[in-house]
């Protein structure tokens, strides 16, 4: 089973790389772009076939290594869930779990 993990900076955390991307896009003539935020996309191939156990395993991976829970949020999308509707939904679509540190 494949799992997709999308890691983004929390709201309010400065994103100098996103700002650099925005400035470069403006320099290339894409003036209508504002508020660029960059993140990470990680694709994992899991041996686990049970969706609940796979999700729990990926959550542990995110909290232990993949995401810095102080400044980042993560979303998990299991490929089997995404493919039920015939296509992979956008990252913010239903089926993706979003985790934020308290």
N, C-alpha and C positions, 0 to 999 in steps of 0.2 A: 504494500500500500504506500502511496506517495503522500507526503505531507508538505504543504507550502506554508512557510512562516514569513510573515511580513513584519519587519521591525521598524518602528518610526520613533522619532524623538517626541517626547511629551510636549504638549502645548506649553509655551512659556520658556522652553529651553532654547537658547540661541543656536542657530544652525548656520555657521559660517560657510560650510560647503554648499548649502542650499542658496545662500546669498551669492556666492561666487558663480554658481550655475545660472542664477537669474541675471547677473550682470553680463555674463558671456552670451546668454540668449539675447539680451537687449543689444549688445554689440553686434550680433549677427542679424539684427533687424527684426527680432521677434518682440516688438514693443508691448504687446498686449499680455505679457506674462508677468504675474505678480505673485508674491508669497510662495516662492519655491522652497520646498522642504525635501531633503533627500533621506533615504532610508536604506534598508537591506532587505533582500529577498533570498531566502534559503529554501532549497528543495531537498527533502530527505526521502530516501527509499527505506521503508521500514519492513522488517520481517513480520511484525504483528499484523494480523488480519482483522482483529476485532476493533471497530472504530472507537469505542469508548476507551479501551486500553491503549490504543495508538495515540489518541488525543492526550490521555493522561501522561504517557511517556514523553510526548513532545513538550507538554507543559513543563515537565521536570527538566528537560533539556534547556528550554528557554530560561527558566529561573536559575539554573545552575551555571549556564555558560553563554547561550546564544544572545540573550538580551541583558543589558544593564538596567535592572529594575528601578534604579534611582532616577534615571533620565530617559528611559525608553519604554514604550508599550509594544506589545506584540499581538499579532492575529494569527490564528491557525486555521488552515483550510485543508481538510483531507480530500484527496483527489476523488475517492469514491463518492463522497457527498457532492462534490462539484459536478461530477459526470452524470448524476441521476437526471438532471434536467436537460442533458444533451450538450451542454457547453459549460466552460468554466466561468463562473460569475466574477464580477469585479471584486476586489479585495473587501469592499465595504458591504457586499451583499449578504443576505442571510446565509447561515451555515458556517460563516467565519466567526471564530470566537475572538474577542478582543479582551486583552488582559492589561490592567493598569495596576501599578503598585499603590497601596493605600498610604 
